[in-house]
Amino acid sequence: MAPNRTAQLKKIRDEIWNLSKSPLYKYRIKNKYFPVIGEGNHFAKIIFIGEAPGQREAETGRPFCGAAGKILGELLISIGLKREDVYITNVVKDRPPNNRDPEPVEIEIYSPFLDRQISIIKPKIIATLGRFSTKYILEKLNLPEKNGSITKLHGAVIDAKVPFGEVKIVPLYHPAVALYSAGSRKILEEDFKILKELI
Ligand code: URA
């Protein structure tokens, strides 16, 4: 019998904990940070994929638990969902120094873990938060939208076929943009309503 989802996800966690080949591993150890694997419902219909952990996330090991996470939580509540209903993770599982953008080599090292998380959880909806996860998923699935900017793609519903079935990809702005711009927050609220209709 195939190992259950929790066991498979735990294996991913163990592998990332020991990922000494990552350029971010030393930084994690030096700062006594945690890797941020992902959390939520292992049978979630919807998975949210961010970019990489920030400081608060690396200090706690929990995705989206800082300022951007507060906004994500509010957006979820606005469509009648709780964090526990969905699965939340990132493309890169360790904090890049000073919250810099992830390097291509880091995305290359960590993204196979994201691919495995998706194929274990088998969501119906993949909501990408921000340009890095959007680009990664659209390129990975080789979708025609792969070269589009997040400004154009946010709120779109893109149908895709994956080995476990059909999924809908919904690119969204990263919730952190709402920290600096009330207009972006409004756009996120509107785009989340699309998610609500899909569920
Ligand atoms: N930003 C992200 O992209 N991911 C987190 O987990 C926190 C902030």
Boltz pocket constraint, residues with backbone or C-beta under 6 A from the ligand:
constraints:
  - pocket:
      binder: B
      contacts: [[A, 36], [A, 50], [A, 51], [A, 52], [A, 53], [A, 54], [A, 57], [A, 62], [A, 63], [A, 64], [A, 65], [A, 66], [A, 68], [A, 69], [A, 89], [A, 90], [A, 129]]
      max_distance: 6.0
